[in-house]
Amino acid sequence: MINVLKIVNTHGTRGEVKALHYTDGEEFFRAVTALYTGDGKRAFEIEDWRFHKGAVLLKLKGVDGMNAAEALRGLELYAKEEDLPALPEGRYYYFQLVGLKAVLENGDAVGEVTDVVESAGRELLEITRPGGGKCLIPKCDAFVSKVDISAGTVLITPIEGLIDDEI
């Protein structure tokens, strides 16, 4: 399961919750109808949703008052991978990129993608080097020439100084 949001507060008196979401937005909430606790033991059906000031306001079935909503504060919720909407070719969910081996065109290993960081409107691949150091590679065509999920690799073409010389 994929972590998609964290409930941070209540909203109103009818059981709505305010959540930080780690999604693309409307496409996700149109496709996904249920969210789950991390252990998968509890499911929440989404009755309604709307965006508000950078967060999402959710009405979850069975959460029918401020006290019930308050009890969910701090809860991380997850979606099943198979419920996620399909992305257009060339776009990937962050969880699909984490764990890929970063390699150069000549086949030399650079490291492993350990995170995707959003910074100033740009996605950066955090690559952990074999020695433990880290570097950030902008996820754009100029630096990432190919993502091959099935092969488990991301082909990068860094400029001089972007990664250290110890490859």
VMD Tcl script that draws the C-alpha trace (Angstrom):
set ca {
  {0.00 0.00 0.00}
  {1.06 3.56 -0.73}
  {0.99 6.37 1.84}
  {-1.20 9.10 0.34}
  {-2.23 11.44 3.13}
  {-2.04 12.44 6.76}
  {-5.01 13.76 8.69}
  {-3.92 16.94 10.45}
  {-7.13 18.45 11.79}
  {-10.91 18.48 11.86}
  {-12.98 20.78 9.69}
  {-16.38 21.92 10.91}
  {-18.72 19.95 13.11}
  {-20.00 17.28 10.70}
  {-17.00 14.97 10.76}
  {-14.87 16.31 7.94}
  {-11.10 16.03 8.30}
  {-8.34 18.20 6.87}
  {-5.44 16.25 5.41}
  {-2.08 16.87 3.81}
  {-2.02 14.80 0.65}
  {0.86 13.31 -1.32}
  {-1.09 12.96 -4.56}
  {-1.45 14.58 -7.96}
  {-4.79 15.94 -6.82}
  {-8.14 15.57 -8.52}
  {-7.21 12.57 -10.69}
  {-6.32 10.61 -7.57}
  {-9.49 11.46 -5.66}
  {-11.68 10.74 -8.69}
  {-10.18 7.24 -8.99}
  {-9.66 6.15 -5.39}
  {-12.79 5.50 -3.34}
  {-11.30 3.94 -0.20}
  {-8.31 4.59 2.03}
  {-6.74 2.24 4.58}
  {-4.70 2.31 7.76}
  {-1.09 1.17 7.34}
  {-1.84 -2.33 8.58}
  {-4.79 -2.59 6.16}
  {-7.16 -3.56 8.97}
  {-9.37 -0.49 8.78}
  {-10.88 0.96 5.62}
  {-12.44 4.39 5.12}
  {-14.79 4.97 2.21}
  {-14.46 8.48 0.79}
  {-17.93 10.07 0.66}
  {-16.80 13.48 -0.52}
  {-13.67 15.57 -0.96}
  {-12.59 19.06 -1.95}
  {-9.38 21.05 -1.92}
  {-8.94 23.93 0.48}
  {-5.80 26.05 0.99}
  {-3.32 23.40 -0.17}
  {-4.95 20.58 1.76}
  {-7.83 18.24 1.06}
  {-11.02 18.17 3.11}
  {-12.49 14.67 3.33}
  {-15.80 13.32 4.47}
  {-15.22 9.69 5.36}
  {-18.12 7.28 5.74}
  {-18.83 6.56 9.41}
  {-17.01 9.64 10.68}
  {-20.05 11.66 11.69}
  {-19.03 14.36 14.09}
  {-16.21 16.49 15.36}
  {-15.24 13.98 18.09}
  {-15.02 11.11 15.58}
  {-12.95 13.31 13.26}
  {-10.70 14.44 16.12}
  {-9.94 10.80 16.94}
  {-8.35 10.46 13.47}
  {-5.94 13.38 13.87}
  {-2.38 12.30 13.01}
  {-3.52 9.17 11.17}
  {-1.63 8.28 7.98}
  {-3.84 6.74 5.32}
  {-2.87 4.53 2.40}
  {-4.24 3.50 -0.99}
  {-3.87 0.15 -2.68}
  {-1.44 0.30 -5.57}
  {-3.97 -1.31 -7.90}
  {-6.49 1.47 -7.11}
  {-4.16 4.27 -8.23}
  {-5.07 5.96 -11.51}
  {-2.87 5.10 -14.48}
  {-0.38 7.80 -15.39}
  {0.45 8.90 -18.92}
  {3.57 7.43 -20.49}
  {6.72 9.01 -19.10}
  {5.16 9.89 -15.72}
  {5.76 7.85 -12.60}
  {4.64 7.70 -9.03}
  {7.44 8.54 -6.60}
  {7.27 5.10 -5.00}
  {8.04 3.60 -8.43}
  {11.27 5.61 -8.68}
  {12.60 4.91 -5.19}
  {14.84 1.85 -5.29}
  {15.84 2.18 -8.94}
  {19.55 1.87 -9.72}
  {20.99 5.06 -11.19}
  {23.43 4.30 -14.02}
  {25.39 6.26 -16.59}
  {25.12 5.68 -20.34}
  {28.33 3.58 -20.23}
  {26.69 1.29 -17.64}
  {28.65 2.54 -14.61}
  {26.57 2.49 -11.43}
  {26.08 5.84 -9.70}
  {23.92 4.67 -6.79}
  {20.31 4.09 -5.87}
  {17.34 6.46 -5.94}
  {16.38 6.82 -2.27}
  {13.90 9.70 -2.46}
  {12.16 12.15 -4.76}
  {12.35 15.72 -3.47}
  {10.14 18.56 -4.65}
  {11.99 21.86 -4.71}
  {10.90 25.13 -6.31}
  {8.51 23.36 -8.65}
  {11.10 20.82 -9.77}
  {11.44 17.17 -8.86}
  {14.90 16.02 -7.81}
  {16.04 12.43 -7.56}
  {18.03 11.85 -4.39}
  {20.68 9.28 -5.21}
  {22.59 7.56 -2.44}
  {26.10 6.71 -3.59}
  {27.78 3.36 -2.80}
  {29.97 5.11 -0.20}
  {26.94 6.62 1.52}
  {27.11 10.13 0.08}
  {24.10 11.67 -1.62}
  {23.53 13.77 -4.70}
  {20.47 15.38 -6.23}
  {19.70 15.00 -9.94}
  {16.96 17.14 -11.54}
  {14.28 14.86 -12.96}
  {14.14 16.37 -16.41}
  {15.10 15.15 -19.88}
  {18.46 16.93 -19.76}
  {19.64 14.82 -16.79}
  {17.38 11.77 -16.76}
  {17.33 10.26 -20.22}
  {15.44 7.03 -19.48}
  {13.42 5.46 -16.69}
  {12.99 1.70 -17.03}
  {10.79 0.43 -14.21}
  {10.89 -3.19 -15.42}
  {14.71 -3.19 -15.56}
  {14.92 -1.31 -12.25}
  {17.12 1.46 -13.64}
  {17.18 5.16 -14.31}
  {19.71 6.35 -16.90}
  {21.27 9.68 -15.95}
  {23.47 12.07 -17.88}
  {24.97 14.42 -15.30}
  {27.03 17.46 -16.13}
  {30.46 17.88 -14.61}
  {30.27 18.59 -10.88}
  {26.71 17.34 -10.45}
  {27.95 14.10 -8.88}
  {31.33 13.53 -7.32}
  {34.09 11.92 -9.43}
  {34.16 8.66 -7.44}
  {31.75 6.62 -9.54}
}
mol new
graphics top color blue
foreach p $ca { graphics top sphere $p radius 0.5 }
foreach p [lrange $ca 0 end-1] q [lrange $ca 1 end] { graphics top cylinder $p $q radius 0.2 }
display resetview
